[in-house]
Amino acid sequence: MAKENTTAKQAPAVDTAMYTNGSFSPIVDKCDGCERAVDVDATKYCKSYTNPESKWRLGICNFATHVKPELVVSKIKVNPLKASKRASGK
């Protein structure tokens, strides 16, 4: 009988020591639903950034996987006379 390698099928264990030593801050409410959040001892931490609150200070966190940025499309009004002159070459 061949031995089965069961360790290859298991997901890698999360190193909880780096989250509990104080270098990582808990996530903020805006981070709920992100795929990068790791649950350690009933507290959630971001596995990509040590201080998630500062990433949300200026807007959307660039690591957030659950939020899509809004794209604003603005129409530019073009003068038809100038457009026809540009199209003709000079």
Rosetta silent file (secondary structure, phi, psi, omega in degrees, C-alpha in Angstrom):
SEQUENCE: MAKENTTAKQAPAVDTAMYTNGSFSPIVDKCDGCERAVDVDATKYCKSYTNPESKWRLGICNFATHVKPELVVSKIKVNPLKASKRASGK
SCORE:     score description
SCORE:     0.000 S_00000001
   1 L     0.000  136.549  179.159    0.000    0.000    0.000 S_00000001
   2 L   -87.413  143.912  178.196    1.242    3.464   -0.878 S_00000001
   3 L   -79.963  138.035  178.166    1.254    6.184    1.714 S_00000001
   4 L   -91.875  139.154  178.568   -0.956    9.165    0.979 S_00000001
   5 L   -91.746   97.695 -177.022    0.463   12.623    1.394 S_00000001
   6 L   -83.089  -18.180 -179.068   -2.265   14.428    3.355 S_00000001
   7 L   -72.393  -23.989  179.855   -0.209   17.557    4.024 S_00000001
   8 L   -72.799  -24.789 -177.409   -0.323   18.569    0.365 S_00000001
   9 L   -86.169  -20.085 -176.799   -4.125   18.757    0.417 S_00000001
  10 L   -82.750  149.570  176.441   -4.394   20.962    3.501 S_00000001
  11 L   -74.040  148.110 -179.731   -4.352   24.738    3.345 S_00000001
  12 L   -65.093  140.395 -179.189   -1.277   26.383    4.864 S_00000001
  13 L   -72.845  144.642  179.566   -1.737   27.392    8.488 S_00000001
  14 L   -79.851  131.482  178.670   -1.849   31.083    9.276 S_00000001
  15 L   -77.834   97.440 -174.938    1.121   32.280   11.329 S_00000001
  16 L   -76.163  -17.289 -177.764   -0.798   33.856   14.206 S_00000001
  17 H   -64.166  -37.198 -178.360    2.318   34.996   16.068 S_00000001
  18 H   -70.394  -24.182  178.013    2.945   37.894   13.697 S_00000001
  19 H   -84.106  -32.598 -175.209   -0.608   39.220   14.262 S_00000001
  20 H   -90.678   -5.730 -178.874   -0.632   38.881   18.045 S_00000001
  21 L   -81.895   -4.958  175.203    2.784   40.438   18.747 S_00000001
  22 L   104.411   -5.858 -179.391    1.406   43.974   18.303 S_00000001
  23 L   -79.475  -23.980  179.153    2.784   44.951   14.910 S_00000001
  24 L  -102.395  138.833  175.877   -0.598   44.489   13.160 S_00000001
  25 L   -96.992  150.045  176.650   -3.678   46.575   14.011 S_00000001
  26 E   -63.946  156.316 -179.033   -7.220   45.114   13.850 S_00000001
  27 L   -72.183  159.992  176.873   -9.267   45.906   10.753 S_00000001
  28 L   -95.643  174.304 -177.342  -11.806   48.753   10.646 S_00000001
  29 H   -61.319  -32.317 -178.858  -15.505   48.457    9.729 S_00000001
  30 H   -67.956  -19.589 -178.701  -14.815   49.366    6.088 S_00000001
  31 H   -84.176   -7.514 -179.211  -12.613   46.252    5.739 S_00000001
  32 L   -61.094  128.317 -179.737  -15.471   43.817    6.481 S_00000001
  33 L    99.370   -5.542  179.868  -15.919   41.469    3.533 S_00000001
  34 L   -76.102  143.152  179.642  -12.368   41.784    2.228 S_00000001
  35 L   -74.143  -16.370 -178.743  -10.647   38.559    1.184 S_00000001
  36 L   -86.459   -2.701  179.793   -7.401   39.708    2.807 S_00000001
  37 E   -78.253  135.048 -178.967   -8.891   39.720    6.328 S_00000001
  38 E  -118.896  130.922 -179.563   -7.588   36.953    8.610 S_00000001
  39 E   -92.713  116.070 -179.807   -9.458   35.858   11.741 S_00000001
  40 E  -129.400  116.370  178.402   -7.073   35.310   14.670 S_00000001
  41 L    51.913   49.212  177.323   -8.452   34.726   18.187 S_00000001
  42 L    65.620   14.962  174.794  -11.838   36.375   17.395 S_00000001
  43 E  -125.608  137.166 -178.880  -10.083   39.490   16.025 S_00000001
  44 E   -98.763  137.168  179.288   -9.678   40.175   12.317 S_00000001
  45 E  -127.095  152.578  174.282   -6.405   41.473   10.870 S_00000001
  46 E   -86.072  128.145 -178.373   -5.372   42.509    7.365 S_00000001
  47 L   -84.850   -3.611 -179.816   -2.708   40.178    6.033 S_00000001
  48 L  -104.264  -25.088 -174.114   -1.445   42.778    3.531 S_00000001
  49 L  -140.992  141.328 -174.890   -1.060   45.926    5.640 S_00000001
  50 L   -76.807  -30.789 -179.167   -0.181   46.521    9.282 S_00000001
  51 L  -126.959   87.575 -175.269   -2.436   49.545    9.861 S_00000001
  52 H   -64.494  -27.229 -178.256   -5.651   49.227    7.805 S_00000001
  53 H   -62.118  -37.168 -178.996   -7.190   52.414    9.229 S_00000001
  54 H   -72.040  -23.847  178.022   -4.585   54.583    7.506 S_00000001
  55 H   -71.651  -25.433 -179.547   -5.302   52.966    4.112 S_00000001
  56 L   -92.286   -3.903 -174.345   -8.921   54.198    4.274 S_00000001
  57 L   -63.261  -38.873 -176.316   -7.986   57.749    5.336 S_00000001
  58 L   -99.561    4.794 -179.019   -7.757   59.172    1.801 S_00000001
  59 L   142.448 -137.306 -177.699  -10.534   57.118    0.214 S_00000001
  60 L   -79.928  136.850  176.449  -10.745   53.500   -0.886 S_00000001
  61 L   -67.307  133.452 -178.549   -8.018   51.127    0.299 S_00000001
  62 L   -75.364  -10.589  175.852   -5.990   49.898   -2.662 S_00000001
  63 L   -92.080   -9.786 -174.155   -5.829   46.405   -1.110 S_00000001
  64 L   -64.958  127.827  179.446   -9.635   46.104   -0.754 S_00000001
  65 L   -99.044   -7.767 -175.114  -11.047   43.191   -2.724 S_00000001
  66 L  -106.404   -0.745 -178.216  -14.694   43.908   -1.907 S_00000001
  67 L  -122.211  132.400  177.255  -14.940   47.532   -3.124 S_00000001
  68 L  -107.156  134.076  178.972  -14.904   48.665   -6.736 S_00000001
  69 L   -71.325  147.771  178.180  -13.924   52.273   -7.554 S_00000001
  70 L   -82.836  134.931  176.283  -16.480   54.431   -9.313 S_00000001
  71 L  -102.223  121.842 -179.162  -15.544   55.549  -12.795 S_00000001
  72 L  -101.496  120.356  179.523  -16.788   59.009  -13.663 S_00000001
  73 L  -105.966  121.351  179.312  -17.176   59.640  -17.372 S_00000001
  74 L  -113.942  141.881  178.913  -17.485   63.266  -18.363 S_00000001
  75 L   -93.567  134.462  177.678  -18.408   64.527  -21.781 S_00000001
  76 L   -98.957  129.501  179.679  -16.351   67.322  -23.256 S_00000001
  77 L   -82.862  125.460 -176.625  -18.220   69.846  -25.320 S_00000001
  78 L  -112.299  135.564  176.104  -16.420   70.454  -28.622 S_00000001
  79 L   -71.252  121.337 -176.325  -16.952   73.428  -30.860 S_00000001
  80 H   -62.864  -31.534  179.500  -18.119   71.981  -34.219 S_00000001
  81 H   -67.875  -43.680  178.126  -16.336   74.681  -36.247 S_00000001
  82 H   -67.792  -35.871 -179.949  -12.992   73.958  -34.612 S_00000001
  83 H   -65.309  -38.899  179.981  -13.536   70.198  -34.944 S_00000001
  84 H   -70.250  -34.814  177.521  -14.123   70.491  -38.694 S_00000001
  85 H   -67.928  -39.126  177.176  -10.968   72.605  -39.125 S_00000001
  86 H   -64.513  -39.358 -177.348   -8.896   70.039  -37.183 S_00000001
  87 H   -70.196  -29.299 -177.641  -10.297   67.215  -39.283 S_00000001
  88 H   -77.548  -19.585  176.582   -9.460   68.978  -42.556 S_00000001
  89 L   114.512  -26.975  176.229   -5.784   69.233  -41.726 S_00000001
  90 L   170.593    0.000    0.000   -5.330   73.041  -41.303 S_00000001
